Amino acid sequence: MGHERYLTHLPQQVEEETIDDYILSHSDDEGALLTALTRDANVNLLRPRMLSGHLQGRILKMFCRMMRPHRVLEIGTYTGYATLCLAEGLDEDALVHTIEINDEMEDFIRKYLEQSPYQDKIRLHIGNALDIIPQLGETFDLVFIDADKRLYSSYYDLVFPWVRPGGLILADNTLWDGKVIDEKIPQSDRQTLGILAFNDKIKQDNRVEKVILPLRDGLTMIWKKTNKI
Ligand SMILES: C[S@@+](CC[C@H](N)C(=O)[O-])C[C@H]1O[C@@H](n2cnc3c(N)ncnc32)[C@H](O)[C@@H]1O
């Protein structure tokens, strides 16, 4: 993950790698299970870069520690890396629901969930989030959107009524490798167009407060206003 940007103002690749190493060595360890999962993904999966990784994983856990959410939803499980990090930060009676469309990932995900002390806090759903979200019947305190970039706006619209006022939606990859500031995006690049449409939609949505963190590939924090604000 050395070429990803944790701090965007550092100009030199070599400096970024040094500061990345420093950040990780002065943050909590991810733990042996997540290290093993990451190694397994790097050896056996096609797109291992999709998993959240050490720094973002610790940040997701910290969000849970700070917010103490009762119900969490993750849209896009992939390996279960972020799921395990979210679960690690939860209180005793809290749960994280996670949805993955690719049924070929199920064995990989379950292999690691079953080794985790937090497995009882995790509910894995295999299927399309667009079908599953309305069936969950839960009100969420924290939602992590991290699936198909073309569908970010659809996930947002669908999940919004299920987020409690005062709840938080996190959306990953909202800077999309810097492509969001490219001047000409071809119509064929549906993922970048999906992210651009989502970012514009969030900016215009007065029901929420929002800020893009320049963390990794961009992480947008979207806070659903309460009727007191
Ligand atoms: C970036 S990865 C998720 C990484 C994971 N959240 C993490 O941080 O470790 C995106 C995942 O979303 C899944 N996905 C794509 N479209 C989906 C949909 N409509 N419903 C559920 N999962 C979907 C993909 O199969 C892929 O595994």
The ligand as a MOL file (V3000), in Angstrom:
LIG
                    3D

  0  0  0     0  0            999 V3000
M  V30 BEGIN CTAB
M  V30 COUNTS 27 29 0 0 0
M  V30 BEGIN ATOM
M  V30 1 C -13.7170 -2.2530 -2.2450 0
M  V30 2 S -14.3620 -3.8680 -1.9710 0 CHG=1
M  V30 3 C -14.8430 -3.8180 -0.2780 0
M  V30 4 C -13.6800 -3.7410 0.6940 0
M  V30 5 C -14.0520 -3.8550 2.1330 0
M  V30 6 N -15.1600 -2.9730 2.5010 0
M  V30 7 C -12.8600 -3.4600 2.9800 0
M  V30 8 O -12.7450 -2.2670 3.2910 0
M  V30 9 O -12.0180 -4.2990 3.3200 0 CHG=-1
M  V30 10 C -15.9170 -3.7860 -2.8150 0
M  V30 11 C -16.7680 -5.0470 -2.7280 0
M  V30 12 O -18.1210 -4.6890 -3.0330 0
M  V30 13 C -18.7310 -5.7830 -3.6690 0
M  V30 14 N -19.9470 -5.2980 -4.3480 0
M  V30 15 C -20.0430 -4.6650 -5.5560 0
M  V30 16 N -21.3250 -4.3570 -5.8250 0
M  V30 17 C -22.0690 -4.8020 -4.7780 0
M  V30 18 C -23.4520 -4.7710 -4.4690 0
M  V30 19 N -24.3440 -4.1980 -5.3030 0
M  V30 20 N -23.8630 -5.3330 -3.3220 0
M  V30 21 C -22.9690 -5.8840 -2.4570 0
M  V30 22 N -21.6380 -5.9450 -2.6910 0
M  V30 23 C -21.1930 -5.4010 -3.8410 0
M  V30 24 C -17.6390 -6.3070 -4.6020 0
M  V30 25 O -17.9040 -7.6360 -5.0010 0
M  V30 26 C -16.3930 -6.1460 -3.7250 0
M  V30 27 O -16.0760 -7.3270 -3.0470 0
M  V30 END ATOM
M  V30 BEGIN BOND
M  V30 1 1 1 2
M  V30 2 1 2 3
M  V30 3 1 2 10
M  V30 4 1 3 4
M  V30 5 1 4 5
M  V30 6 1 5 6
M  V30 7 1 5 7
M  V30 8 2 7 8
M  V30 9 1 7 9
M  V30 10 1 10 11
M  V30 11 1 11 12
M  V30 12 1 11 26
M  V30 13 1 12 13
M  V30 14 1 13 14
M  V30 15 1 13 24
M  V30 16 1 14 15
M  V30 17 1 14 23
M  V30 18 2 15 16
M  V30 19 1 16 17
M  V30 20 1 17 18
M  V30 21 2 17 23
M  V30 22 1 18 19
M  V30 23 2 18 20
M  V30 24 1 20 21
M  V30 25 2 21 22
M  V30 26 1 22 23
M  V30 27 1 24 25
M  V30 28 1 24 26
M  V30 29 1 26 27
M  V30 END BOND
M  V30 END CTAB
M  END
